[in-house]
Amino acid sequence: MTPAESTQVVLELERLRGTMEAGFARVDGALALLVQRSDQTDKQLADHDARLDALERGRWPLPSIAALTGVAALGLTLYELTAR
């Protein structure tokens, strides 16, 4: 290999290195954006979970009240039938 060819190879390798660095920087930026969006999604999911838990806590007495009302209606019906 002649010195001119050696110089050309070195220059091409340097250009390739620059291209690779630019590509890696672009990929790194895209990955950082994806991580940021993932963090935002995680925060939104946590917020939705908290809101859903709050709704479920506020709703728990409804089935109990319905069951108590049914039992009270049954008790009144039995009372009326036995009182005759």
mmCIF file of the N, C-alpha and C atoms, coordinates in Angstrom:
data_MODEL
# 
_entry.id   MODEL 
# 
loop_
_atom_site.group_PDB 
_atom_site.id 
_atom_site.type_symbol 
_atom_site.label_atom_id 
_atom_site.label_alt_id 
_atom_site.label_comp_id 
_atom_site.label_asym_id 
_atom_site.label_entity_id 
_atom_site.label_seq_id 
_atom_site.pdbx_PDB_ins_code 
_atom_site.Cartn_x 
_atom_site.Cartn_y 
_atom_site.Cartn_z 
_atom_site.occupancy 
_atom_site.B_iso_or_equiv 
_atom_site.pdbx_formal_charge 
_atom_site.auth_seq_id 
_atom_site.auth_comp_id 
_atom_site.auth_asym_id 
_atom_site.auth_atom_id 
_atom_site.pdbx_PDB_model_num 
ATOM 1   N N  . MET A 1 1  ? 0.855    -1.163  0.000  1.00 0.00 ? 1  MET A N  1 
ATOM 2   C CA . MET A 1 1  ? 0.000    0.000   0.000  1.00 0.00 ? 1  MET A CA 1 
ATOM 3   C C  . MET A 1 1  ? 0.907    1.234   0.000  1.00 0.00 ? 1  MET A C  1 
ATOM 4   N N  . THR A 1 2  ? 0.593    2.126   -0.877 1.00 0.00 ? 2  THR A N  1 
ATOM 5   C CA . THR A 1 2  ? 1.412    3.330   -1.000 1.00 0.00 ? 2  THR A CA 1 
ATOM 6   C C  . THR A 1 2  ? 1.000    4.340   0.049  1.00 0.00 ? 2  THR A C  1 
ATOM 7   N N  . PRO A 1 3  ? 1.854    5.323   0.318  1.00 0.00 ? 3  PRO A N  1 
ATOM 8   C CA . PRO A 1 3  ? 1.501    6.334   1.314  1.00 0.00 ? 3  PRO A CA 1 
ATOM 9   C C  . PRO A 1 3  ? 0.238    7.110   0.935  1.00 0.00 ? 3  PRO A C  1 
ATOM 10  N N  . ALA A 1 4  ? -0.019   7.329   -0.351 1.00 0.00 ? 4  ALA A N  1 
ATOM 11  C CA . ALA A 1 4  ? -1.228   8.047   -0.781 1.00 0.00 ? 4  ALA A CA 1 
ATOM 12  C C  . ALA A 1 4  ? -2.468   7.214   -0.472 1.00 0.00 ? 4  ALA A C  1 
ATOM 13  N N  . GLU A 1 5  ? -2.389   5.916   -0.718 1.00 0.00 ? 5  GLU A N  1 
ATOM 14  C CA . GLU A 1 5  ? -3.520   5.027   -0.424 1.00 0.00 ? 5  GLU A CA 1 
ATOM 15  C C  . GLU A 1 5  ? -3.749   4.956   1.084  1.00 0.00 ? 5  GLU A C  1 
ATOM 16  N N  . SER A 1 6  ? -2.662   4.909   1.829  1.00 0.00 ? 6  SER A N  1 
ATOM 17  C CA . SER A 1 6  ? -2.755   4.869   3.280  1.00 0.00 ? 6  SER A CA 1 
ATOM 18  C C  . SER A 1 6  ? -3.439   6.121   3.811  1.00 0.00 ? 6  SER A C  1 
ATOM 19  N N  . THR A 1 7  ? -3.110   7.270   3.229  1.00 0.00 ? 7  THR A N  1 
ATOM 20  C CA . THR A 1 7  ? -3.735   8.523   3.632  1.00 0.00 ? 7  THR A CA 1 
ATOM 21  C C  . THR A 1 7  ? -5.224   8.513   3.295  1.00 0.00 ? 7  THR A C  1 
ATOM 22  N N  . GLN A 1 8  ? -5.572   7.984   2.132  1.00 0.00 ? 8  GLN A N  1 
ATOM 23  C CA . GLN A 1 8  ? -6.976   7.898   1.721  1.00 0.00 ? 8  GLN A CA 1 
ATOM 24  C C  . GLN A 1 8  ? -7.769   6.994   2.674  1.00 0.00 ? 8  GLN A C  1 
ATOM 25  N N  . VAL A 1 9  ? -7.155   5.886   3.070  1.00 0.00 ? 9  VAL A N  1 
ATOM 26  C CA . VAL A 1 9  ? -7.822   4.964   3.998  1.00 0.00 ? 9  VAL A CA 1 
ATOM 27  C C  . VAL A 1 9  ? -8.052   5.658   5.339  1.00 0.00 ? 9  VAL A C  1 
ATOM 28  N N  . VAL A 1 10 ? -7.067   6.388   5.805  1.00 0.00 ? 10 VAL A N  1 
ATOM 29  C CA . VAL A 1 10 ? -7.185   7.095   7.079  1.00 0.00 ? 10 VAL A CA 1 
ATOM 30  C C  . VAL A 1 10 ? -8.294   8.136   6.996  1.00 0.00 ? 10 VAL A C  1 
ATOM 31  N N  . LEU A 1 11 ? -8.349   8.864   5.876  1.00 0.00 ? 11 LEU A N  1 
ATOM 32  C CA . LEU A 1 11 ? -9.402   9.870   5.701  1.00 0.00 ? 11 LEU A CA 1 
ATOM 33  C C  . LEU A 1 11 ? -10.787  9.234   5.651  1.00 0.00 ? 11 LEU A C  1 
ATOM 34  N N  . GLU A 1 12 ? -10.907  8.134   4.936  1.00 0.00 ? 12 GLU A N  1 
ATOM 35  C CA . GLU A 1 12 ? -12.204  7.449   4.856  1.00 0.00 ? 12 GLU A CA 1 
ATOM 36  C C  . GLU A 1 12 ? -12.624  6.905   6.220  1.00 0.00 ? 12 GLU A C  1 
ATOM 37  N N  . LEU A 1 13 ? -11.666  6.377   6.972  1.00 0.00 ? 13 LEU A N  1 
ATOM 38  C CA . LEU A 1 13 ? -11.979  5.892   8.317  1.00 0.00 ? 13 LEU A CA 1 
ATOM 39  C C  . LEU A 1 13 ? -12.417  7.039   9.219  1.00 0.00 ? 13 LEU A C  1 
ATOM 40  N N  . GLU A 1 14 ? -11.792  8.199   9.077  1.00 0.00 ? 14 GLU A N  1 
ATOM 41  C CA . GLU A 1 14 ? -12.190  9.363   9.881  1.00 0.00 ? 14 GLU A CA 1 
ATOM 42  C C  . GLU A 1 14 ? -13.597  9.820   9.509  1.00 0.00 ? 14 GLU A C  1 
ATOM 43  N N  . ARG A 1 15 ? -13.920  9.825   8.211  1.00 0.00 ? 15 ARG A N  1 
ATOM 44  C CA . ARG A 1 15 ? -15.277  10.187  7.777  1.00 0.00 ? 15 ARG A CA 1 
ATOM 45  C C  . ARG A 1 15 ? -16.301  9.178   8.311  1.00 0.00 ? 15 ARG A C  1 
ATOM 46  N N  . LEU A 1 16 ? -15.929  7.916   8.235  1.00 0.00 ? 16 LEU A N  1 
ATOM 47  C CA . LEU A 1 16 ? -16.816  6.869   8.747  1.00 0.00 ? 16 LEU A CA 1 
ATOM 48  C C  . LEU A 1 16 ? -17.040  7.041   10.247 1.00 0.00 ? 16 LEU A C  1 
ATOM 49  N N  . ARG A 1 17 ? -15.973  7.388   10.953 1.00 0.00 ? 17 ARG A N  1 
ATOM 50  C CA . ARG A 1 17 ? -16.089  7.620   12.399 1.00 0.00 ? 17 ARG A CA 1 
ATOM 51  C C  . ARG A 1 17 ? -17.032  8.786   12.677 1.00 0.00 ? 17 ARG A C  1 
ATOM 52  N N  . GLY A 1 18 ? -16.899  9.864   11.923 1.00 0.00 ? 18 GLY A N  1 
ATOM 53  C CA . GLY A 1 18 ? -17.789  11.015  12.099 1.00 0.00 ? 18 GLY A CA 1 
ATOM 54  C C  . GLY A 1 18 ? -19.237  10.658  11.800 1.00 0.00 ? 18 GLY A C  1 
ATOM 55  N N  . THR A 1 19 ? -19.446  9.883   10.754 1.00 0.00 ? 19 THR A N  1 
ATOM 56  C CA . THR A 1 19 ? -20.800  9.448   10.411 1.00 0.00 ? 19 THR A CA 1 
ATOM 57  C C  . THR A 1 19 ? -21.393  8.575   11.515 1.00 0.00 ? 19 THR A C  1 
ATOM 58  N N  . MET A 1 20 ? -20.579  7.682   12.044 1.00 0.00 ? 20 MET A N  1 
ATOM 59  C CA . MET A 1 20 ? -21.048  6.805   13.122 1.00 0.00 ? 20 MET A CA 1 
ATOM 60  C C  . MET A 1 20 ? -21.370  7.616   14.380 1.00 0.00 ? 20 MET A C  1 
ATOM 61  N N  . GLU A 1 21 ? -20.551  8.590   14.716 1.00 0.00 ? 21 GLU A N  1 
ATOM 62  C CA . GLU A 1 21 ? -20.809  9.425   15.891 1.00 0.00 ? 21 GLU A CA 1 
ATOM 63  C C  . GLU A 1 21 ? -22.103  10.209  15.726 1.00 0.00 ? 21 GLU A C  1 
ATOM 64  N N  . ALA A 1 22 ? -22.322  10.737  14.529 1.00 0.00 ? 22 ALA A N  1 
ATOM 65  C CA . ALA A 1 22 ? -23.568  11.480  14.276 1.00 0.00 ? 22 ALA A CA 1 
ATOM 66  C C  . ALA A 1 22 ? -24.772  10.547  14.375 1.00 0.00 ? 22 ALA A C  1 
ATOM 67  N N  . GLY A 1 23 ? -24.637  9.351   13.832 1.00 0.00 ? 23 GLY A N  1 
ATOM 68  C CA . GLY A 1 23 ? -25.738  8.373   13.911 1.00 0.00 ? 23 GLY A CA 1 
ATOM 69  C C  . GLY A 1 23 ? -26.031  7.966   15.343 1.00 0.00 ? 23 GLY A C  1 
ATOM 70  N N  . PHE A 1 24 ? -24.977  7.715   16.114 1.00 0.00 ? 24 PHE A N  1 
ATOM 71  C CA . PHE A 1 24 ? -25.174  7.350   17.518 1.00 0.00 ? 24 PHE A CA 1 
ATOM 72  C C  . PHE A 1 24 ? -25.795  8.499   18.310 1.00 0.00 ? 24 PHE A C  1 
ATOM 73  N N  . ALA A 1 25 ? -25.405  9.731   18.004 1.00 0.00 ? 25 ALA A N  1 
ATOM 74  C CA . ALA A 1 25 ? -25.987  10.882  18.694 1.00 0.00 ? 25 ALA A CA 1 
ATOM 75  C C  . ALA A 1 25 ? -27.476  10.987  18.372 1.00 0.00 ? 25 ALA A C  1 
ATOM 76  N N  . ARG A 1 26 ? -27.848  10.734  17.125 1.00 0.00 ? 26 ARG A N  1 
ATOM 77  C CA . ARG A 1 26 ? -29.250  10.786  16.719 1.00 0.00 ? 26 ARG A CA 1 
ATOM 78  C C  . ARG A 1 26 ? -30.051  9.674   17.418 1.00 0.00 ? 26 ARG A C  1 
ATOM 79  N N  . VAL A 1 27 ? -29.494  8.485   17.444 1.00 0.00 ? 27 VAL A N  1 
ATOM 80  C CA . VAL A 1 27 ? -30.168  7.362   18.108 1.00 0.00 ? 27 VAL A CA 1 
ATOM 81  C C  . VAL A 1 27 ? -30.279  7.624   19.606 1.00 0.00 ? 27 VAL A C  1 
ATOM 82  N N  . ASP A 1 28 ? -29.222  8.179   20.205 1.00 0.00 ? 28 ASP A N  1 
ATOM 83  C CA . ASP A 1 28 ? -29.239  8.494   21.632 1.00 0.00 ? 28 ASP A CA 1 
ATOM 84  C C  . ASP A 1 28 ? -30.322  9.525   21.947 1.00 0.00 ? 28 ASP A C  1 
ATOM 85  N N  . GLY A 1 29 ? -30.465  10.529  21.079 1.00 0.00 ? 29 GLY A N  1 
ATOM 86  C CA . GLY A 1 29 ? -31.519  11.527  21.273 1.00 0.00 ? 29 GLY A CA 1 
ATOM 87  C C  . GLY A 1 29 ? -32.901  10.918  21.161 1.00 0.00 ? 29 GLY A C  1 
ATOM 88  N N  . ALA A 1 30 ? -33.076  10.014  20.200 1.00 0.00 ? 30 ALA A N  1 
ATOM 89  C CA . ALA A 1 30 ? -34.372  9.356   20.042 1.00 0.00 ? 30 ALA A CA 1 
ATOM 90  C C  . ALA A 1 30 ? -34.691  8.488   21.258 1.00 0.00 ? 30 ALA A C  1 
ATOM 91  N N  . LEU A 1 31 ? -33.687  7.794   21.776 1.00 0.00 ? 31 LEU A N  1 
ATOM 92  C CA . LEU A 1 31 ? -33.902  6.969   22.964 1.00 0.00 ? 31 LEU A CA 1 
ATOM 93  C C  . LEU A 1 31 ? -34.237  7.822   24.181 1.00 0.00 ? 31 LEU A C  1 
ATOM 94  N N  . ALA A 1 32 ? -33.587  8.967   24.310 1.00 0.00 ? 32 ALA A N  1 
ATOM 95  C CA . ALA A 1 32 ? -33.894  9.864   25.432 1.00 0.00 ? 32 ALA A CA 1 
ATOM 96  C C  . ALA A 1 32 ? -35.337  10.349  25.341 1.00 0.00 ? 32 ALA A C  1 
ATOM 97  N N  . LEU A 1 33 ? -35.800  10.639  24.125 1.00 0.00 ? 33 LEU A N  1 
ATOM 98  C CA . LEU A 1 33 ? -37.190  11.065  23.939 1.00 0.00 ? 33 LEU A CA 1 
ATOM 99  C C  . LEU A 1 33 ? -38.149  9.943   24.312 1.00 0.00 ? 33 LEU A C  1 
ATOM 100 N N  . LEU A 1 34 ? -37.822  8.718   23.926 1.00 0.00 ? 34 LEU A N  1 
ATOM 101 C CA . LEU A 1 34 ? -38.674  7.581   24.279 1.00 0.00 ? 34 LEU A CA 1 
ATOM 102 C C  . LEU A 1 34 ? -38.728  7.359   25.784 1.00 0.00 ? 34 LEU A C  1 
ATOM 103 N N  . VAL A 1 35 ? -37.605  7.520   26.453 1.00 0.00 ? 35 VAL A N  1 
ATOM 104 C CA . VAL A 1 35 ? -37.570  7.372   27.910 1.00 0.00 ? 35 VAL A CA 1 
ATOM 105 C C  . VAL A 1 35 ? -38.422  8.448   28.570 1.00 0.00 ? 35 VAL A C  1 
ATOM 106 N N  . GLN A 1 36 ? -38.340  9.673   28.055 1.00 0.00 ? 36 GLN A N  1 
ATOM 107 C CA . GLN A 1 36 ? -39.147  10.767  28.612 1.00 0.00 ? 36 GLN A CA 1 
ATOM 108 C C  . GLN A 1 36 ? -40.636  10.487  28.422 1.00 0.00 ? 36 GLN A C  1 
ATOM 109 N N  . ARG A 1 37 ? -41.010  10.031  27.243 1.00 0.00 ? 37 ARG A N  1 
ATOM 110 C CA . ARG A 1 37 ? -42.425  9.701   26.999 1.00 0.00 ? 37 ARG A CA 1 
ATOM 111 C C  . ARG A 1 37 ? -42.878  8.543   27.866 1.00 0.00 ? 37 ARG A C  1 
ATOM 112 N N  . SER A 1 38 ? -42.000  7.576   28.074 1.00 0.00 ? 38 SER A N  1 
ATOM 113 C CA . SER A 1 38 ? -42.344  6.448   28.938 1.00 0.00 ? 38 SER A CA 1 
ATOM 114 C C  . SER A 1 38 ? -42.569  6.912   30.372 1.00 0.00 ? 38 SER A C  1 
ATOM 115 N N  . ASP A 1 39 ? -41.720  7.826   30.848 1.00 0.00 ? 39 ASP A N  1 
ATOM 116 C CA . ASP A 1 39 ? -41.899  8.371   32.194 1.00 0.00 ? 39 ASP A CA 1 
ATOM 117 C C  . ASP A 1 39 ? -43.220  9.128   32.315 1.00 0.00 ? 39 ASP A C  1 
ATOM 118 N N  . GLN A 1 40 ? -43.569  9.895   31.286 1.00 0.00 ? 40 GLN A N  1 
ATOM 119 C CA . GLN A 1 40 ? -44.841  10.611  31.305 1.00 0.00 ? 40 GLN A CA 1 
ATOM 120 C C  . GLN A 1 40 ? -46.011  9.645   31.320 1.00 0.00 ? 40 GLN A C  1 
ATOM 121 N N  . THR A 1 41 ? -45.898  8.567   30.553 1.00 0.00 ? 41 THR A N  1 
ATOM 122 C CA . THR A 1 41 ? -46.953  7.560   30.525 1.00 0.00 ? 41 THR A CA 1 
ATOM 123 C C  . THR A 1 41 ? -47.083  6.887   31.886 1.00 0.00 ? 41 THR A C  1 
ATOM 124 N N  . ASP A 1 42 ? -45.958  6.587   32.518 1.00 0.00 ? 42 ASP A N  1 
ATOM 125 C CA . ASP A 1 42 ? -45.990  5.990   33.857 1.00 0.00 ? 42 ASP A CA 1 
ATOM 126 C C  . ASP A 1 42 ? -46.673  6.922   34.853 1.00 0.00 ? 42 ASP A C  1 
ATOM 127 N N  . LYS A 1 43 ? -46.390  8.222   34.759 1.00 0.00 ? 43 LYS A N  1 
ATOM 128 C CA . LYS A 1 43 ? -47.035  9.184   35.663 1.00 0.00 ? 43 LYS A CA 1 
ATOM 129 C C  . LYS A 1 43 ? -48.537  9.238   35.410 1.00 0.00 ? 43 LYS A C  1 
ATOM 130 N N  . GLN A 1 44 ? -48.934  9.209   34.145 1.00 0.00 ? 44 GLN A N  1 
ATOM 131 C CA . GLN A 1 44 ? -50.363  9.230   33.828 1.00 0.00 ? 44 GLN A CA 1 
ATOM 132 C C  . GLN A 1 44 ? -51.053  7.972   34.347 1.00 0.00 ? 44 GLN A C  1 
ATOM 133 N N  . LEU A 1 45 ? -50.411  6.828   34.197 1.00 0.00 ? 45 LEU A N  1 
ATOM 134 C CA . LEU A 1 45 ? -50.995  5.580   34.695 1.00 0.00 ? 45 LEU A CA 1 
ATOM 135 C C  . LEU A 1 45 ? -51.122  5.609   36.218 1.00 0.00 ? 45 LEU A C  1 
ATOM 136 N N  . ALA A 1 46 ? -50.123  6.130   36.884 1.00 0.00 ? 46 ALA A N  1 
ATOM 137 C CA . ALA A 1 46 ? -50.190  6.231   38.341 1.00 0.00 ? 46 ALA A CA 1 
ATOM 138 C C  . ALA A 1 46 ? -51.316  7.164   38.762 1.00 0.00 ? 46 ALA A C  1 
ATOM 139 N N  . ASP A 1 47 ? -51.484  8.274   38.031 1.00 0.00 ? 47 ASP A N  1 
ATOM 140 C CA . ASP A 1 47 ? -52.570  9.207   38.322 1.00 0.00 ? 47 ASP A CA 1 
ATOM 141 C C  . ASP A 1 47 ? -53.929  8.535   38.097 1.00 0.00 ? 47 ASP A C  1 
ATOM 142 N N  . HIS A 1 48 ? -54.055  7.799   37.003 1.00 0.00 ? 48 HIS A N  1 
ATOM 143 C CA . HIS A 1 48 ? -55.322  7.103   36.731 1.00 0.00 ? 48 HIS A CA 1 
ATOM 144 C C  . HIS A 1 48 ? -55.612  6.031   37.788 1.00 0.00 ? 48 HIS A C  1 
ATOM 145 N N  . ASP A 1 49 ? -54.564  5.325   38.213 1.00 0.00 ? 49 ASP A N  1 
ATOM 146 C CA . ASP A 1 49 ? -54.752  4.325   39.266 1.00 0.00 ? 49 ASP A CA 1 
ATOM 147 C C  . ASP A 1 49 ? -55.241  4.974   40.555 1.00 0.00 ? 49 ASP A C  1 
ATOM 148 N N  . ALA A 1 50 ? -54.652  6.099   40.900 1.00 0.00 ? 50 ALA A N  1 
ATOM 149 C CA . ALA A 1 50 ? -55.057  6.797   42.130 1.00 0.00 ? 50 ALA A CA 1 
ATOM 150 C C  . ALA A 1 50 ? -56.507  7.264   42.033 1.00 0.00 ? 50 ALA A C  1 
ATOM 151 N N  . ARG A 1 51 ? -56.872  7.793   40.883 1.00 0.00 ? 51 ARG A N  1 
ATOM 152 C CA . ARG A 1 51 ? -58.252  8.259   40.708 1.00 0.00 ? 51 ARG A CA 1 
ATOM 153 C C  . ARG A 1 51 ? -59.234  7.089   40.744 1.00 0.00 ? 51 ARG A C  1 
ATOM 154 N N  . LEU A 1 52 ? -58.864  5.968   40.125 1.00 0.00 ? 52 LEU A N  1 
ATOM 155 C CA . LEU A 1 52 ? -59.732  4.791   40.123 1.00 0.00 ? 52 LEU A CA 1 
ATOM 156 C C  . LEU A 1 52 ? -59.876  4.224   41.537 1.00 0.00 ? 52 LEU A C  1 
ATOM 157 N N  . ASP A 1 53 ? -58.800  4.197   42.289 1.00 0.00 ? 53 ASP A N  1 
ATOM 158 C CA . ASP A 1 53 ? -58.864  3.735   43.677 1.00 0.00 ? 53 ASP A CA 1 
ATOM 159 C C  . ASP A 1 53 ? -59.782  4.629   44.504 1.00 0.00 ? 53 ASP A C  1 
ATOM 160 N N  . ALA A 1 54 ? -59.704  5.933   44.265 1.00 0.00 ? 54 ALA A N  1 
ATOM 161 C CA . ALA A 1 54 ? -60.571  6.865   44.999 1.00 0.00 ? 54 ALA A CA 1 
ATOM 162 C C  . ALA A 1 54 ? -62.041  6.616   44.657 1.00 0.00 ? 54 ALA A C  1 
ATOM 163 N N  . LEU A 1 55 ? -62.314  6.359   43.389 1.00 0.00 ? 55 LEU A N  1 
ATOM 164 C CA . LEU A 1 55 ? -63.696  6.058   42.991 1.00 0.00 ? 55 LEU A CA 1 
ATOM 165 C C  . LEU A 1 55 ? -64.188  4.747   43.603 1.00 0.00 ? 55 LEU A C  1 
ATOM 166 N N  . GLU A 1 56 ? -63.320  3.751   43.628 1.00 0.00 ? 56 GLU A N  1 
ATOM 167 C CA . GLU A 1 56 ? -63.721  2.466   44.206 1.00 0.00 ? 56 GLU A CA 1 
ATOM 168 C C  . GLU A 1 56 ? -63.951  2.579   45.711 1.00 0.00 ? 56 GLU A C  1 
ATOM 169 N N  . ARG A 1 57 ? -63.130  3.372   46.394 1.00 0.00 ? 57 ARG A N  1 
ATOM 170 C CA . ARG A 1 57 ? -63.328  3.546   47.843 1.00 0.00 ? 57 ARG A CA 1 
ATOM 171 C C  . ARG A 1 57 ? -64.644  4.254   48.123 1.00 0.00 ? 57 ARG A C  1 
ATOM 172 N N  . GLY A 1 58 ? -65.009  5.198   47.294 1.00 0.00 ? 58 GLY A N  1 
ATOM 173 C CA . GLY A 1 58 ? -66.254  5.930   47.516 1.00 0.00 ? 58 GLY A CA 1 
ATOM 174 C C  . GLY A 1 58 ? -67.480  5.122   47.152 1.00 0.00 ? 58 GLY A C  1 
ATOM 175 N N  . ARG A 1 59 ? -67.311  4.040   46.433 1.00 0.00 ? 59 ARG A N  1 
ATOM 176 C CA . ARG A 1 59 ? -68.443  3.263   45.942 1.00 0.00 ? 59 ARG A CA 1 
ATOM 177 C C  . ARG A 1 59 ? -68.725  2.013   46.787 1.00 0.00 ? 59 ARG A C  1 
ATOM 178 N N  . TRP A 1 60 ? -67.862  1.625   47.689 1.00 0.00 ? 60 TRP A N  1 
ATOM 179 C CA . TRP A 1 60 ? -68.003  0.349   48.389 1.00 0.00 ? 60 TRP A CA 1 
ATOM 180 C C  . TRP A 1 60 ? -69.293  0.207   49.178 1.00 0.00 ? 60 TRP A C  1 
ATOM 181 N N  . PRO A 1 61 ? -69.891  1.263   49.756 1.00 0.00 ? 61 PRO A N  1 
ATOM 182 C CA . PRO A 1 61 ? -71.089  1.034   50.556 1.00 0.00 ? 61 PRO A CA 1 
ATOM 183 C C  . PRO A 1 61 ? -72.328  0.721   49.711 1.00 0.00 ? 61 PRO A C  1 
ATOM 184 N N  . LEU A 1 62 ? -72.329  1.021   48.451 1.00 0.00 ? 62 LEU A N  1 
ATOM 185 C CA . LEU A 1 62 ? -73.530  0.812   47.645 1.00 0.00 ? 62 LEU A CA 1 
ATOM 186 C C  . LEU A 1 62 ? -74.011  -0.639  47.629 1.00 0.00 ? 62 LEU A C  1 
ATOM 187 N N  . PRO A 1 63 ? -73.180  -1.629  47.374 1.00 0.00 ? 63 PRO A N  1 
ATOM 188 C CA . PRO A 1 63 ? -73.680  -3.011  47.425 1.00 0.00 ? 63 PRO A CA 1 
ATOM 189 C C  . PRO A 1 63 ? -74.140  -3.411  48.832 1.00 0.00 ? 63 PRO A C  1 
ATOM 190 N N  . SER A 1 64 ? -73.455  -2.910  49.841 1.00 0.00 ? 64 SER A N  1 
ATOM 191 C CA . SER A 1 64 ? -73.855  -3.236  51.215 1.00 0.00 ? 64 SER A CA 1 
ATOM 192 C C  . SER A 1 64 ? -75.220  -2.645  51.535 1.00 0.00 ? 64 SER A C  1 
ATOM 193 N N  . ILE A 1 65 ? -75.434  -1.405  51.110 1.00 0.00 ? 65 ILE A N  1 
ATOM 194 C CA . ILE A 1 65 ? -76.734  -0.764  51.345 1.00 0.00 ? 65 ILE A CA 1 
ATOM 195 C C  . ILE A 1 65 ? -77.830  -1.506  50.606 1.00 0.00 ? 65 ILE A C  1 
ATOM 196 N N  . ALA A 1 66 ? -77.556  -1.945  49.374 1.00 0.00 ? 66 ALA A N  1 
ATOM 197 C CA . ALA A 1 66 ? -78.551  -2.698  48.606 1.00 0.00 ? 66 ALA A CA 1 
ATOM 198 C C  . ALA A 1 66 ? -78.881  -4.016  49.305 1.00 0.00 ? 66 ALA A C  1 
ATOM 199 N N  . ALA A 1 67 ? -77.882  -4.692  49.818 1.00 0.00 ? 67 ALA A N  1 
ATOM 200 C CA . ALA A 1 67 ? -78.126  -5.960  50.513 1.00 0.00 ? 67 ALA A CA 1 
ATOM 201 C C  . ALA A 1 67 ? -78.919  -5.718  51.803 1.00 0.00 ? 67 ALA A C  1 
ATOM 202 N N  . LEU A 1 68 ? -78.570  -4.687  52.556 1.00 0.00 ? 68 LEU A N  1 
ATOM 203 C CA . LEU A 1 68 ? -79.314  -4.382  53.786 1.00 0.00 ? 68 LEU A CA 1 
ATOM 204 C C  . LEU A 1 68 ? -80.763  -4.012  53.487 1.00 0.00 ? 68 LEU A C  1 
ATOM 205 N N  . THR A 1 69 ? -80.982  -3.274  52.406 1.00 0.00 ? 69 THR A N  1 
ATOM 206 C CA . THR A 1 69 ? -82.343  -2.912  52.021 1.00 0.00 ? 69 THR A CA 1 
ATOM 207 C C  . THR A 1 69 ? -83.144  -4.160  51.665 1.00 0.00 ? 69 THR A C  1 
ATOM 208 N N  . GLY A 1 70 ? -82.520  -5.073  50.948 1.00 0.00 ? 70 GLY A N  1 
ATOM 209 C CA . GLY A 1 70 ? -83.198  -6.328  50.593 1.00 0.00 ? 70 GLY A CA 1 
ATOM 210 C C  . GLY A 1 70 ? -83.549  -7.141  51.828 1.00 0.00 ? 70 GLY A C  1 
ATOM 211 N N  . VAL A 1 71 ? -82.621  -7.233  52.751 1.00 0.00 ? 71 VAL A N  1 
ATOM 212 C CA . VAL A 1 71 ? -82.876  -7.984  53.992 1.00 0.00 ? 71 VAL A CA 1 
ATOM 213 C C  . VAL A 1 71 ? -83.969  -7.296  54.805 1.00 0.00 ? 71 VAL A C  1 
ATOM 214 N N  . ALA A 1 72 ? -83.950  -5.964  54.865 1.00 0.00 ? 72 ALA A N  1 
ATOM 215 C CA . ALA A 1 72 ? -84.992  -5.236  55.602 1.00 0.00 ? 72 ALA A CA 1 
ATOM 216 C C  . ALA A 1 72 ? -86.356  -5.456  54.958 1.00 0.00 ? 72 ALA A C  1 
ATOM 217 N N  . ALA A 1 73 ? -86.432  -5.447  53.629 1.00 0.00 ? 73 ALA A N  1 
ATOM 218 C CA . ALA A 1 73 ? -87.700  -5.680  52.932 1.00 0.00 ? 73 ALA A CA 1 
ATOM 219 C C  . ALA A 1 73 ? -88.194  -7.094  53.197 1.00 0.00 ? 73 ALA A C  1 
ATOM 220 N N  . LEU A 1 74 ? -87.303  -8.050  53.191 1.00 0.00 ? 74 LEU A N  1 
ATOM 221 C CA . LEU A 1 74 ? -87.684  -9.430  53.494 1.00 0.00 ? 74 LEU A CA 1 
ATOM 222 C C  . LEU A 1 74 ? -88.185  -9.543  54.927 1.00 0.00 ? 74 LEU A C  1 
ATOM 223 N N  . GLY A 1 75 ? -87.495  -8.875  55.845 1.00 0.00 ? 75 GLY A N  1 
ATOM 224 C CA . GLY A 1 75 ? -87.914  -8.900  57.251 1.00 0.00 ? 75 GLY A CA 1 
ATOM 225 C C  . GLY A 1 75 ? -89.291  -8.276  57.429 1.00 0.00 ? 75 GLY A C  1 
ATOM 226 N N  . LEU A 1 76 ? -89.555  -7.153  56.789 1.00 0.00 ? 76 LEU A N  1 
ATOM 227 C CA . LEU A 1 76 ? -90.869  -6.520  56.890 1.00 0.00 ? 76 LEU A CA 1 
ATOM 228 C C  . LEU A 1 76 ? -91.953  -7.386  56.281 1.00 0.00 ? 76 LEU A C  1 
ATOM 229 N N  . THR A 1 77 ? -91.647  -8.031  55.171 1.00 0.00 ? 77 THR A N  1 
ATOM 230 C CA . THR A 1 77 ? -92.622  -8.915  54.540 1.00 0.00 ? 77 THR A CA 1 
ATOM 231 C C  . THR A 1 77 ? -92.946  -10.091 55.453 1.00 0.00 ? 77 THR A C  1 
ATOM 232 N N  . LEU A 1 78 ? -91.927  -10.683 56.034 1.00 0.00 ? 78 LEU A N  1 
ATOM 233 C CA . LEU A 1 78 ? -92.170  -11.809 56.955 1.00 0.00 ? 78 LEU A CA 1 
ATOM 234 C C  . LEU A 1 78 ? -92.948  -11.344 58.192 1.00 0.00 ? 78 LEU A C  1 
ATOM 235 N N  . TYR A 1 79 ? -92.660  -10.166 58.681 1.00 0.00 ? 79 TYR A N  1 
ATOM 236 C CA . TYR A 1 79 ? -93.366  -9.619  59.834 1.00 0.00 ? 79 TYR A CA 1 
ATOM 237 C C  . TYR A 1 79 ? -94.851  -9.422  59.520 1.00 0.00 ? 79 TYR A C  1 
ATOM 238 N N  . GLU A 1 80 ? -95.115  -8.856  58.339 1.00 0.00 ? 80 GLU A N  1 
ATOM 239 C CA . GLU A 1 80 ? -96.509  -8.640  57.944 1.00 0.00 ? 80 GLU A CA 1 
ATOM 240 C C  . GLU A 1 80 ? -97.248  -9.950  57.765 1.00 0.00 ? 80 GLU A C  1 
ATOM 241 N N  . LEU A 1 81 ? -96.578  -10.958 57.214 1.00 0.00 ? 81 LEU A N  1 
ATOM 242 C CA . LEU A 1 81 ? -97.232  -12.252 57.028 1.00 0.00 ? 81 LEU A CA 1 
ATOM 243 C C  . LEU A 1 81 ? -97.513  -12.930 58.358 1.00 0.00 ? 81 LEU A C  1 
ATOM 244 N N  . THR A 1 82 ? -96.637  -12.807 59.315 1.00 0.00 ? 82 THR A N  1 
ATOM 245 C CA . THR A 1 82 ? -96.855  -13.452 60.605 1.00 0.00 ? 82 THR A CA 1 
ATOM 246 C C  . THR A 1 82 ? -97.783  -12.645 61.489 1.00 0.00 ? 82 THR A C  1 
ATOM 247 N N  . ALA A 1 83 ? -97.952  -11.362 61.224 1.00 0.00 ? 83 ALA A N  1 
ATOM 248 C CA . ALA A 1 83 ? -98.818  -10.532 62.060 1.00 0.00 ? 83 ALA A CA 1 
ATOM 249 C C  . ALA A 1 83 ? -100.276 -10.753 61.729 1.00 0.00 ? 83 ALA A C  1 
ATOM 250 N N  . ARG A 1 84 ? -100.640 -11.297 60.627 1.00 0.00 ? 84 ARG A N  1 
ATOM 251 C CA . ARG A 1 84 ? -102.039 -11.520 60.246 1.00 0.00 ? 84 ARG A CA 1 
ATOM 252 C C  . ARG A 1 84 ? -102.650 -12.628 60.979 1.00 0.00 ? 84 ARG A C  1 
# 
